[in-house]
Amino acid sequence: MLDLLTSILTGGATGLLGTLVSFGTDYLQARQRHAQEMDLRRMDLDIVKAEGASAERVAAIEAESERDQAAWSSLEASYREASRRWSRGDSKWLVFVDVVRGLTRPGLTFLFVGLVGVIYFTLGGSDMEILDIRPRIIDTVLYLATACVLWWFGARQIAKRREGEVPR
């Protein structure tokens, strides 16, 4: 009978111990799942905050871009209007100013290209002063002529691209 009683008591104790271990394991797993869930929620919150900050930066950049575009459009429109206003003026002086302004670029271009030709063909003397200064004059005039020609034709191409005449 003692064996029976010992078996019942030890079996019951083992069953209770198993129940306690199961309860403890379930409790620890629940705490771990809760901690994981909290970590996931924190990460979700961090992602939402990062997305919000990113969207805010994108919106600020787009707004700045739109402001810059509007400023450039406004400046371009004011330049166009100014040139139209001069030509429309009742005053002959404003028309004269517009003609001079319009001829400045091509005039400078032809002047410097012609000057390059004159210097190239006429400065061939043997005077020491001419020989010393000739390379500087040639370099300067070539620089100015190149700048004028590239400015003239380069600015025209840019203006045509803005107006949609030349494909990019």
MOTAHU-V131488 format. One line per field, one symbol per residue. psi: psi as a letter, one per 40 degrees, with the letter a starting at -180 (. if undefined). Layout:
# MOTAHU-V131488
psi: ???
This chain:
# MOTAHU-V131488
psi: dddddddddddddddddddddddddddddddddddddddddddddddddddddddddddddddddddddddddddddddddddddddeidhdddddddddddedddddddddddddddddddgeiehdddddedddddddddddddddddddddddddddddeedhi.
